Amino acid sequence: MVEAAREPRLRRSWPQRFLITFNCILIATCVLGASAVGYSYYRFGNIPRLQLGDILADEAPGDPQNFLLVGSDTRAFVEGGDDAEYFGDEGDSGGQRADTMILVRVDPRAQTAAMVSFPRDLIVTVAGTGQRTRLNEAFQGGPPRLIETIQLNFNIPVHHYVQVDFEGFQGLVDAVGGIDLYLPAPVRDRDANGNNVSGLDINQTGCVTLDGFQALSYVRSRHYEEFVDGRWRPDPTADVGRVQRQQKFIRQAVSEALAKGLTNPKKLADLIGVTENNLSFDEELDPRDILALGRRFQTLEPGAFQQFTLPTRMGRLGAREGVLFLDEERADEVLDVFRGVVTSEEVVQPSAVTVRVLNGSGRTGEAADAREALSAVGFNVSGSDDAGTTFAATTIRYASGERGKAELLAQHLPTPATLQEDAKLESVDVVLITGSDFTGILPTPRPVGAPPAAGAPPAVEAPPGGAPAAPQPEDPVEPRC
């Protein structure tokens, strides 16, 4: 029996083999991607969701949203050792309060973000009670009461709510491998009795990678000191300085998280899984929305994340001293950003200006003194150092598009400064370089158009084309870690 001849098998061409291989890889990628998204949903499903009813404001897809970020000071995780020394236990804390309250406004279309901190010692009327007391005590009534209190006192919509406790904060920082922060000088925490209350004690300078414990002590420190010019200098701005440090840390942490690929569903889910028992969201917050938001902000430029501080004044309420009262007349300018009345770019006030101070006169302690004075005014001061050379005229160098911030800073100088644009500035908005003519910082700005101190020459602009008006210092800006 003659066997039937077989049909010759067609040989696939190289382009055909490549196409088949490519399709297989594409299918595998899609399957893996779907698995990662499914895994992220699983992780998100394990996070406690807060039932907040109808107190959260509604927003249309793509519209700006306000996220209320709350750090709880619960000590439930404390079991002894260093945690007990620096945090105390639940008996010491007297119950759970809000240690940190920050409202972040995110505009997905403009790819900008702004944040304002609410000091925990700010006096408000607590929603549902009519009681006048500190804001952090409103949190004892639970997240709904805190949200309603903020909306009642500040007329600001809250669209989403995120809460994390001390242990969760440490876990998040450690899970991303630490956060790099620039420290121009050694820092520590020491109260009037010499006690280190928060555990902050860092001797390294420059770009320092903070682990979870160090990061938490940095943002919690209430008795912050820096070692400058041979002595420890306390932060004279108290809670305002604490707020500015928290905002600086958050801005750096967000930038690093995006740079480390945490917009990937699996990486984000793994990160959240580390702290799923110490983190809670409102029930309306969807993982897809978070991932989409992260992708929009994949490269977050420093100038796109504005920082604001509420203008306050210190006072007394009954037997309580050292509490804060809102300066309502000045605060509306800031609050209007979060109400959607104006954009963050339209508001120029000291707390929205990140400034670094360099000593260009050679006088001992001048940069540190200027830093303290600027912080007291409300500027967000990001460090001080020597300029590396001598300047005859005080100079303000500003990042591209930040001339308005340079002019605001110049209004707080008794004598005029040379204004100089510097396209290389990234980590700060402006750099103040004190010159031989520097005479200090004015607590209130000179009115626009008002002349400087008697006999002082007018302010000048640097020569066109970016040519320097004075010798350039060796380290003119805070390095971007």
For each residue, the residues with C-beta under 8 A, 3 or more apart:
1:
2:
3:
4:
5:
6:
7:
8:
9:
10:
11:
12: 16 17 20
13: 16 17
14: 17 18
15: 18 19
16: 12 13 19 20
17: 12 13 14 20 21
18: 14 15 21 22
19: 15 16 22 23
20: 12 16 17 23 24
21: 17 18 24 25
22: 18 19 25 26
23: 19 20 26 27
24: 20 21 27 28
25: 21 22 28 29
26: 22 23 29 30
27: 23 24 30 31
28: 24 25 31 32
29: 25 26 32 33
30: 26 27 33 34
31: 27 28 34 35
32: 28 29 35 36
33: 29 30 36 37 265
34: 30 31 37 38
35: 31 32 38 39
36: 32 33 39 40 264 265 266 269
37: 33 34 40 41 265
38: 34 35 41 42
39: 35 36 42 43 265 266 269
40: 36 37 43 44 265 266 268 269 287 291
41: 37 38 44 45 287
42: 38 39 45 46 269
43: 39 40 46 47 269 270 272 273 276
44: 40 41 47 269 272 287
45: 41 42
46: 42 43 273 276
47: 43 44 272 276 279 280 281
48: 279 280 281
49: 280 281 282 283
50: 143 161 163 280 281 282 283
51: 283
52: 55 56 143 144 147 161 282 283
53: 144
54:
55: 52 144 147 148 151 158
56: 52 147 158 159 160 161 282 284
57: 66 157 158 159
58: 159
59: 63 64 65 159
60: 63
61:
62: 108 109
63: 59 60 108
64: 59 105 106 107 108 340
65: 59 105 106 108 159 160
66: 57 103 104 105 156 157 158 159 160 338
67: 103 104 105 106 159 160 161 162
68: 101 102 103 146 147 150 158 160 161 162
69: 100 101 102 103 104 162 163 164 250
70: 98 100 101 139 143 146 161 162 163 164
71: 98 99 100 101 163 164 165 166 169 219
72: 96 97 98 99 139 163 164 165 166
73: 93 96 97 98 99 165 166
74: 77 90 93 96 165 166
75: 78 87 88 89 90 92 93 166
76: 90 165
77: 74 83 165 166 167 278
78: 75 83 84 87 88 89 90
79: 83 84
80: 83 84
81: 84 85
82: 85 86 199 213
83: 77 78 79 80 86 87
84: 78 79 80 81 87 88 89
85: 81 82 199
86: 82 83 196 197 198 199 217
87: 75 78 83 84 166
88: 75 78 84 91 92 93
89: 75 78 84 92 93
90: 74 75 76 78 93 95
91: 88 94
92: 75 88 89
93: 73 74 75 88 89 90 96 97
94: 91
95: 90 140
96: 72 73 74 93 139 140
97: 72 73 93 120 136 137 139 140
98: 70 71 72 73 101 120 135 136 138 139 146
99: 71 72 73 120 136 166 220
100: 69 70 71 117 120 219 246
101: 68 69 70 71 98 117 118 120 135 136 146 150
102: 68 69 115 116 117 118 246 247 250
103: 66 67 68 69 115 116 117 118 150 156 158 338
104: 66 67 69 113 114 115
105: 64 65 66 67 113 114 115 337 338 344
106: 64 65 67 113 293 297
107: 64 110 111 112 113 343
108: 62 63 64 65 111 292 293 296
109: 62
110: 107 343
111: 107 108 296 297 304
112: 107 304 305 306 343 344 345
113: 104 105 106 107 254 297 300 304 305 306
114: 104 105 305 306 307 308 337 338 344
115: 102 103 104 105 247 250 251 305 306 307 308
116: 102 103 308 309 310 334 335 337 338
117: 100 101 102 103 243 246 247 309 310
118: 101 102 103 122 135 150 310
119: 122 135 239 240 243 310 312 324
120: 97 98 99 100 101 134 135 136 239
121: 134 135 136 239 322 323 324
122: 118 119 134 135 310 312 323 324 325 326
123: 132 133 134 135 317 323 324 325 326
124: 132 133 134 135 138 149 153
125: 130 131 132 149 152 153
126: 129 130 131 132 133 137 138 141 145 149
127: 138 145 148 149 151 152
128: 141 145 148
129: 126 141
130: 125 126
131: 125 126
132: 123 124 125 126 317
133: 123 124 126 137 138 317
134: 120 121 122 123 124 137 320 323
135: 98 101 118 119 120 121 122 123 124 138 149 150
136: 97 98 99 101 120 121 139
137: 97 126 133 134 140
138: 98 124 126 127 133 135 141 145 146 149
139: 70 72 96 97 98 136 142 143 145 146
140: 95 96 97 137
141: 126 128 129 138 144 145 146
142: 139 145 146
143: 50 52 70 139 146 147 161 163
144: 52 53 55 141 147 148
145: 126 127 128 138 139 141 142 148 149
146: 68 70 98 101 138 139 141 142 143 149 150
147: 52 55 56 68 143 144 150 151 158 161
148: 55 127 128 144 145 151 152
149: 124 125 126 127 135 138 145 146 152 153
150: 68 101 103 118 135 146 147 153 154 156 158
151: 55 127 147 148 154 155 156 157 158
152: 125 127 148 149
153: 124 125 149 150 326
154: 150 151 335 338
155: 151 335 339
156: 66 103 150 151 335 338 339
157: 57 66 151 339
158: 55 56 57 66 68 103 147 150 151 161
159: 56 57 58 59 65 66 67
160: 56 65 66 67 68 281 282 284 285
161: 50 52 56 67 68 70 143 147 158 281 282
162: 67 68 69 70 279 280 281 282 285
163: 50 69 70 71 72 143 279 280 281
164: 69 70 71 72 168 169 172 275 278 279 280
165: 71 72 73 74 76 77 168 169 278
166: 71 72 73 74 75 77 87 99 169 170 216
167: 77 170 171 275 278
168: 164 165 171 172 275 277 278 279
169: 71 164 165 166 172 173 212 215 216 278
170: 166 167 173 174 212 213 215 216
171: 167 168 174 175 212 274 275 278
172: 164 168 169 175 176 212 271 274 275
173: 169 170 176 178 179 210 211 212 215 216 253
174: 170 171 177 178 211 212 274
175: 171 172 270 271 274 275
176: 172 173 179 253 256 257 260 262 271
177: 174 209 260
178: 173 174 209 210 211 212 215
179: 173 176 209 210 215 249 252 253 256
180: 207 208 209 210 252 256 481
181: 207 208 210 218 248 249 252 481
182: 206 207 208 382 383 427 478 479 480 481
183: 186 187 202 204 205 206 208 383
184: 205 226 383 384 385 478
185: 205 226 227 228 383
186: 183 202 203 204 205 226 227
187: 183 200 201 202 218 221 224 225 226 227
188: 196 200 201 202 225 227 232
189: 196 197 198 199 200 201 217 221 222 223 224 225
190: 194 195 196 223 225 232
191: 194 195 197 222 223
192: 223
193:
194: 190 191
195: 190 191
196: 86 188 189 190 199 200 201
197: 86 189 191 221 222 223
198: 86 189 216 217 220 221 222 223
199: 82 85 86 189 196 213 216 217
200: 187 188 189 196 214 217 218 220 221 224
201: 187 188 189 196 217
202: 183 186 187 188 208 210 214 218
203: 186
204: 183 186 208
205: 183 184 185 186 208
206: 182 183 479
207: 180 181 182 479 481
208: 180 181 182 183 202 204 205
209: 177 178 179 180
210: 173 178 179 180 181 202 214 215 218
211: 173 174 178 214 215
212: 169 170 171 172 173 174 178 215 216
213: 82 170 199 216 217
214: 200 202 210 211 217 218
215: 169 170 173 178 179 210 211 212 218 219 249
216: 166 169 170 173 198 199 212 213 219 220
217: 86 189 198 199 200 201 213 214 220 221
218: 181 187 200 202 210 214 215 221 245 249
219: 71 100 215 216 242 245 246 249
220: 99 198 200 216 217 242
221: 187 189 197 198 200 217 218 224 242 245
222: 189 191 197 198 238 239 242
223: 189 190 191 192 197 198 234
224: 187 189 200 221 234 235 241 242 245
225: 187 188 189 190 232 233 234 235
226: 184 185 186 187 232 233 235 368
227: 185 186 187 188 230 231 232 233
228: 185 231 233 365 368 384
229: 233 364 365 368
230: 227
231: 227 228
232: 188 190 225 226 227
233: 225 226 227 228 229 368 372
234: 223 224 225
235: 224 225 226 238 241 242 375
236: 241 372 375 376
237: 240 241 244 372 375 376
238: 222 235 241 242
239: 119 120 121 222 242 243 324
240: 119 237 243 244 309 312 375 378
241: 224 235 236 237 238 244 245 375
242: 219 220 221 222 224 235 238 239 245 246
243: 117 119 239 240 246 247 309
244: 237 240 241 247 248 307 309 351 375 380 381
245: 218 219 221 224 241 242 248 249
246: 100 102 117 219 242 243 249 250
247: 102 115 117 243 244 250 251 307 380
248: 181 244 245 251 252 307 354 380 382
249: 179 181 215 218 219 245 246 252 253
250: 69 102 115 246 247 253 254
251: 115 247 248 254 255 302 305 307
252: 179 180 181 248 249 255 256 481
253: 173 176 179 249 250 256 257
254: 113 250 251 257 258 297 300 305
255: 251 252 258 259 300 302 305
256: 176 179 180 252 253 259 260
257: 176 253 254 260 262
258: 254 255 262 263 294 297 298 299 300
259: 255 256
260: 176 177 256 257 267
261: 264 267
262: 176 257 258 267 268 271 294
263: 258 268 291 294 295 298
264: 36 261 267 268
265: 33 36 37 39 40 268 269 287 291
266: 36 39 40 269 270
267: 260 261 262 264 270 271
268: 40 262 263 264 265 271 272 287 290 291 294
269: 36 39 40 42 43 44 265 266 272 273
270: 43 175 266 267 273 274
271: 172 175 176 262 267 268 274 275
272: 43 44 47 268 269 275 276 279
273: 43 46 269 270 276
274: 171 172 174 175 270 271
275: 164 167 168 171 172 175 271 272 278 279
276: 43 46 47 272 273 279
277: 168
278: 77 164 165 167 168 169 171 275
279: 47 48 162 163 164 168 272 275 276
280: 47 48 49 50 162 163 164
281: 47 48 49 50 160 161 162 163 285
282: 49 50 52 56 160 161 162 285
283: 49 50 51 52
284: 56 160
285: 160 162 281 282 289 290
286: 289 290
287: 40 41 44 265 268 290 291
288: 291 292
289: 285 286 292 293
290: 268 285 286 287 293 294
291: 40 263 265 268 287 288 294 295
292: 108 288 289 295 296
293: 106 108 289 290 296 297
294: 258 262 263 268 290 291 297 298
295: 263 291 292 298
296: 108 111 292 293
297: 106 111 113 254 258 293 294 300
298: 258 263 294 295
299: 258
300: 113 254 255 258 297 304 305
301: 304 305
302: 251 255 305 426 427 480
303: 399 401 402 429
304: 111 112 113 300 301
305: 112 113 114 115 251 254 255 300 301 302
306: 112 113 114 115 337 344 345 347 352
307: 114 115 244 247 248 251 351 352 354 380
308: 114 115 116 334 337 344 347 349 351 352
309: 116 117 240 243 244 334 350 351 378 380
310: 116 117 118 119 122 326 327 331 334 335 351
311: 326 327 330 331 334 349 351 378
312: 119 122 240 324 325 326 327 331
313: 324 325 327
314: 322 323 324 325
315: 323 324 325
316: 320 321 322 323
317: 123 132 133 320 323
318:
319:
320: 134 316 317 323
321: 316
322: 121 314 316
323: 121 122 123 134 314 315 316 317 320
324: 119 121 122 123 239 312 313 314 315
325: 122 123 312 313 314 315
326: 122 123 153 310 311 312 331
327: 310 311 312 313 330 331
328: 331 332
329: 332
330: 311 327 333 334 349
331: 310 311 312 326 327 328 334 335
332: 328 329 335 336
333: 330 336 347 349
334: 116 308 309 310 311 330 331 337 338 347 349 351
335: 116 154 155 156 310 331 332 338 339
336: 332 333 339 341 342 347
337: 105 114 116 306 308 334 341 342 343 344 346 347
338: 66 103 105 114 116 154 156 334 335
339: 155 156 157 335 336
340: 64
341: 336 337
342: 336 337 346 347
343: 107 110 112 337 346 347
344: 105 112 114 306 308 337 347 352
345: 112 306
346: 337 342 343
347: 306 308 333 334 336 337 342 343 344 352
348: 352 353 404 405 408
349: 308 311 330 333 334 352 353 378 408
350: 309 353 374 377 378 379 380 408
351: 244 307 308 309 310 311 334 378 379 380
352: 306 307 308 344 347 348 349 380 405
353: 348 349 350 379 380 405 408 409 429 430
354: 248 307 380 381 382 427 428 429 430
355: 374 379 380 381 382 409 428 429 430 431 432
356: 381 382 383 384 385 428 430 431 432 477 478
357: 367 370 371 374 381 383 384 385 431 432 434
358: 367 384 385 386 387 431 432 433 434 473 476
359: 362 363 366 367 384 385 386 387 434
360: 387 389 390 391 394 395 433 434 435 438 473
361: 366 390 391 434 435 436 438
362: 359 390
363: 359 366 434
364: 229
365: 228 229 368 369
366: 359 361 363 369 370 434 438
367: 357 358 359 370 371 384 385 386 434
368: 226 228 229 233 365 371 372 384
369: 365 366 372 373 440
370: 357 366 367 373 374 384 432 434 438 440 441
371: 357 367 368 374 375 381 383 384
372: 233 236 237 368 369 375 376
373: 369 370 376 377 440 441 443
374: 350 355 357 370 371 377 379 381 412 432 441
375: 235 236 237 240 241 244 371 372 378 379 381
376: 236 237 372 373 443
377: 350 373 374 412 441 443
378: 240 309 311 349 350 351 375
379: 350 351 353 355 374 375 409
380: 244 247 248 307 309 350 351 352 353 354 355
381: 244 354 355 356 357 371 374 375 384
382: 182 248 354 355 356 427 428 478
383: 182 183 184 185 356 357 371 478
384: 184 228 356 357 358 359 367 368 370 371 381
385: 184 356 357 358 359 367 475
386: 358 359 367 473
387: 358 359 360 390 391 433 434 473 476
388: 473 474 475
389: 360 471 472 473 474
390: 360 361 362 387 436 471
391: 360 361 387 394 395 433 434 435 436 470 471
392: 435 436 437 470
393: 417 418 435 436 437 460 469 470
394: 360 391 413 415 416 417 418 432 433 434 435 437 438
395: 360 391 417 418 420 432 433 435 469 470
396: 406 409 410 417 418 419 420 430 431 432 433
397: 406 420 421 422 425 430 431 433 476
398: 402 403 405 406 419 420 421 422 425 429 430 431
399: 303 402 421 422 423 425 426 428 429 430
400: 421 422 423 425
401: 303
402: 303 398 399 405 406 425 429 430
403: 398 406 407 419 421
404: 348 407 408
405: 348 352 353 398 402 408 409 429 430
406: 396 397 398 402 403 409 410 419 430
407: 403 404 410 411 419
408: 348 349 350 353 404 405 411 412 445
409: 353 355 379 396 405 406 412 413 417 430 432
410: 396 406 407 413 416 417 419 459
411: 407 408 442 445 446 448
412: 374 377 408 409 441 442 443 444 445 446
413: 394 409 410 416 417 438 439 441 442 452
414: 439 440 442 452 453 456
415: 394 437 438 439 452 453 456
416: 394 410 413 452 456 457 458 459 460
417: 393 394 395 396 409 410 413 432 435 459
418: 393 394 395 396 459 460 461 462 469 470
419: 396 398 403 406 407 410 459 460 461 462
420: 395 396 397 398 461 462 468 469
421: 397 398 399 400 403 462 466
422: 397 398 399 400 425 431 466 476 477
423: 399 400 466
424: 477
425: 397 398 399 400 402 422 428 429 430 431 477
426: 302 399 477 480
427: 182 302 354 382 477 478 479 480
428: 354 355 356 382 399 425 431 477 478
429: 303 353 354 355 398 399 402 405 425
430: 353 354 355 356 396 397 398 399 402 405 406 409 425
431: 355 356 357 358 396 397 398 422 425 428 476 477
432: 355 356 357 358 370 374 394 395 396 409 417
433: 358 360 387 391 394 395 396 397 470 473 476
434: 357 358 359 360 361 363 366 367 370 387 391 394 438
435: 360 361 391 392 393 394 395 417 438 470
436: 361 390 391 392 393
437: 392 393 394 415 456
438: 360 361 366 370 394 413 415 434 435
439: 413 414 415 453
440: 369 370 373 414
441: 370 373 374 377 412 413
442: 411 412 413 414 445 446
443: 373 376 377 412
444: 412
445: 408 411 412 442
446: 411 412 442 450 452
447: 450
448: 411
449:
450: 446 447
451:
452: 413 414 415 416 446 456 458 459
453: 414 415 439 456
454:
455:
456: 414 415 416 437 452 453
457: 416 460
458: 416 452
459: 410 416 417 418 419 452
460: 393 416 418 419 457 469
461: 418 419 420
462: 418 419 420 421 466 467 468 469
463: 467 469
464: 467
465:
466: 421 422 423 462
467: 462 463 464
468: 420 462 471 472
469: 393 395 418 420 460 462 463
470: 391 392 393 395 418 433 435
471: 389 390 391 468
472: 389 468 476
473: 358 360 386 387 388 389 433 476
474: 388 389
475: 385 388 479
476: 358 387 397 422 431 433 472 473
477: 356 422 424 425 426 427 428 431
478: 182 184 356 382 383 427 428
479: 182 206 207 427 475
480: 182 302 426 427
481: 180 181 182 207 252
